[in-house]
Amino acid sequence: MAETVLSRADRIRVRDVDLEVVRRGSGRTLLFLHGFHPLDPDARFFERLSRGARVLAPSHPGFGASSRPGDFETVYDLVHLYRELIDDFADEKITLVGASFGGWLAAEIAASCPHRLDRLVLIDALGLKLGDRETQDVLDIFNTHPDTVRRRSWHDPDSAAPDFDAMSDEALTRHARDWEALSLYGWEPYMYNPRLKRWLGRIALPTLVLWGASDGVVTPDYGRDYAALIPGARFGLIDGSGHHPEVERPDALATDILDFLGR
């Protein structure tokens, strides 16, 4: 369990699902569930995080180069897939870290099997409906003008947002595949589970909720309310970041997580 693996995209199989996965570092296992898009295997966030943990970061079925069975079309399917993966670590409890859409998955997993986890970190997580029927808790990234989505997603869009004109055809194809899978899993109801709010109180393990201070996809107030529903959860802001601190502030985010693991 403690081997060191080079930074590269690898493969892992969970039942009949073949997943692209990044493995990096050594020591205690940290399972990272990505947001709207998988991170590059050589992302600074992985490099920094792997100094204090063995990082395992799969691409969700249908994202990146991971396969998606034809009957895989709900968050329920993803949650059970990752519970199966976690069960493979029978001799240890793992730290579960989820960002954005992956934060929603992490919250669902932690609410359903907290006994299999050591700690939980949620980063700008989706998954809850907190306002009334007319309140848009989560920015509708599919039906909002792309310029608005770009502006509200990043603290500094000019420096951090992807440049589609500079992307290779392969990168554009991966991006489109990610977007298609995200819409399949999160379209209806839009990016939340109406039952999750009730069950967050089951999360009986140390929990850290981190939020980009400039997040306009799900605001810091949404994050504070999210944390308040998890017993004993700590809430913190990442300055200089929007919805993707793992991209905009990888060092600061990784430091906060590793400090939390060391306590």
LINKA-V48536 format. One record per backbone hydrogen bond with DSSP energy under -0.5 kcal/mol. NH is the residue of the N-H (numbers start at 1). CO is the residue of the C=O. E is the energy in kcal/mol with one decimal. If there is no record, write none. Layout:
nh=NH co=CO e=E
nh=NH co=CO e=E
//
This chain:
nh=5 co=25 e=-0.6
nh=8 co=6 e=-0.9
nh=10 co=8 e=-0.5
nh=10 co=21 e=-3.9
nh=12 co=19 e=-2.3
nh=14 co=17 e=-2.5
nh=15 co=13 e=-0.5
nh=17 co=14 e=-2.3
nh=18 co=16 e=-0.6
nh=19 co=12 e=-3.4
nh=19 co=17 e=-0.6
nh=21 co=10 e=-2.2
nh=22 co=57 e=-2.0
nh=23 co=8 e=-0.8
nh=23 co=21 e=-0.5
nh=24 co=55 e=-2.3
nh=25 co=5 e=-0.7
nh=26 co=50 e=-0.7
nh=30 co=54 e=-3.0
nh=31 co=95 e=-2.6
nh=32 co=30 e=-0.6
nh=32 co=56 e=-2.6
nh=33 co=31 e=-0.5
nh=33 co=97 e=-2.9
nh=34 co=32 e=-0.6
nh=34 co=58 e=-0.6
nh=35 co=37 e=-0.6
nh=43 co=40 e=-2.3
nh=47 co=43 e=-1.9
nh=48 co=44 e=-2.7
nh=49 co=45 e=-2.5
nh=50 co=46 e=-2.5
nh=51 co=48 e=-1.1
nh=52 co=49 e=-1.7
nh=54 co=28 e=-3.3
nh=55 co=24 e=-3.4
nh=55 co=53 e=-0.8
nh=56 co=30 e=-2.7
nh=57 co=22 e=-2.8
nh=59 co=20 e=-2.9
nh=62 co=66 e=-1.0
nh=63 co=60 e=-2.8
nh=66 co=63 e=-2.6
nh=67 co=18 e=-2.7
nh=72 co=69 e=-2.0
nh=73 co=71 e=-0.9
nh=77 co=74 e=-0.6
nh=78 co=74 e=-1.3
nh=79 co=75 e=-2.8
nh=80 co=76 e=-2.0
nh=81 co=77 e=-1.9
nh=82 co=78 e=-2.5
nh=83 co=79 e=-2.0
nh=84 co=80 e=-1.9
nh=85 co=81 e=-1.9
nh=86 co=82 e=-2.6
nh=87 co=83 e=-2.1
nh=88 co=84 e=-0.8
nh=88 co=85 e=-0.9
nh=89 co=86 e=-1.7
nh=90 co=88 e=-1.1
nh=92 co=89 e=-1.6
nh=94 co=116 e=-1.3
nh=95 co=29 e=-2.4
nh=96 co=94 e=-0.5
nh=96 co=119 e=-2.4
nh=97 co=31 e=-2.9
nh=97 co=95 e=-0.5
nh=98 co=121 e=-2.4
nh=99 co=33 e=-2.4
nh=100 co=123 e=-3.2
nh=102 co=99 e=-2.2
nh=104 co=100 e=-1.5
nh=105 co=101 e=-1.7
nh=106 co=102 e=-2.5
nh=107 co=103 e=-2.5
nh=108 co=104 e=-2.2
nh=109 co=105 e=-2.5
nh=110 co=106 e=-2.8
nh=111 co=107 e=-2.1
nh=112 co=108 e=-1.3
nh=113 co=109 e=-2.4
nh=116 co=113 e=-1.7
nh=117 co=114 e=-1.5
nh=118 co=94 e=-3.2
nh=119 co=94 e=-0.7
nh=120 co=206 e=-2.2
nh=121 co=96 e=-2.6
nh=122 co=208 e=-2.5
nh=123 co=98 e=-2.7
nh=124 co=122 e=-0.5
nh=124 co=210 e=-2.4
nh=126 co=100 e=-1.8
nh=127 co=191 e=-1.8
nh=130 co=128 e=-0.6
nh=135 co=132 e=-1.4
nh=137 co=135 e=-1.1
nh=139 co=217 e=-2.4
nh=141 co=139 e=-1.5
nh=144 co=140 e=-0.6
nh=148 co=145 e=-0.8
nh=149 co=145 e=-2.2
nh=150 co=146 e=-2.6
nh=151 co=147 e=-2.2
nh=152 co=148 e=-2.5
nh=153 co=149 e=-1.2
nh=154 co=150 e=-1.0
nh=159 co=156 e=-1.2
nh=160 co=156 e=-2.3
nh=161 co=157 e=-1.7
nh=164 co=162 e=-0.9
nh=166 co=163 e=-1.0
nh=167 co=163 e=-0.6
nh=167 co=164 e=-0.7
nh=172 co=168 e=-2.4
nh=173 co=169 e=-2.1
nh=174 co=170 e=-2.2
nh=175 co=171 e=-2.3
nh=176 co=172 e=-2.4
nh=177 co=173 e=-2.2
nh=178 co=174 e=-2.6
nh=179 co=175 e=-2.3
nh=180 co=176 e=-2.2
nh=181 co=177 e=-2.3
nh=182 co=178 e=-2.7
nh=183 co=179 e=-2.2
nh=184 co=180 e=-1.8
nh=185 co=181 e=-2.2
nh=186 co=182 e=-2.5
nh=187 co=183 e=-1.2
nh=191 co=186 e=-2.3
nh=191 co=189 e=-0.7
nh=192 co=189 e=-0.9
nh=193 co=127 e=-2.3
nh=194 co=192 e=-0.5
nh=196 co=193 e=-1.4
nh=197 co=193 e=-0.6
nh=199 co=195 e=-0.8
nh=199 co=196 e=-1.0
nh=200 co=196 e=-0.9
nh=200 co=197 e=-0.6
nh=202 co=199 e=-1.9
nh=203 co=200 e=-1.9
nh=204 co=202 e=-1.5
nh=205 co=203 e=-0.8
nh=208 co=120 e=-2.5
nh=209 co=234 e=-3.4
nh=210 co=122 e=-3.0
nh=210 co=208 e=-0.6
nh=211 co=236 e=-2.0
nh=213 co=238 e=-2.2
nh=214 co=241 e=-3.1
nh=215 co=212 e=-1.8
nh=216 co=152 e=-2.4
nh=222 co=219 e=-0.5
nh=223 co=219 e=-1.7
nh=224 co=220 e=-2.6
nh=225 co=221 e=-2.1
nh=226 co=222 e=-2.2
nh=227 co=223 e=-2.6
nh=228 co=224 e=-2.0
nh=229 co=225 e=-0.8
nh=229 co=226 e=-1.2
nh=230 co=227 e=-1.6
nh=231 co=229 e=-0.6
nh=233 co=230 e=-2.2
nh=234 co=207 e=-2.3
nh=236 co=209 e=-2.4
nh=238 co=211 e=-3.1
nh=239 co=237 e=-0.7
nh=241 co=238 e=-0.8
nh=243 co=153 e=-2.5
nh=244 co=153 e=-0.6
nh=247 co=244 e=-1.9
nh=248 co=244 e=-2.4
nh=249 co=245 e=-2.0
nh=253 co=249 e=-2.5
nh=254 co=250 e=-2.6
nh=255 co=251 e=-2.4
nh=256 co=252 e=-2.1
nh=257 co=253 e=-2.1
nh=258 co=254 e=-2.9
nh=259 co=255 e=-2.5
nh=260 co=256 e=-1.8
nh=261 co=257 e=-2.2
nh=262 co=258 e=-1.6
nh=263 co=259 e=-0.5
nh=263 co=260 e=-0.8
//
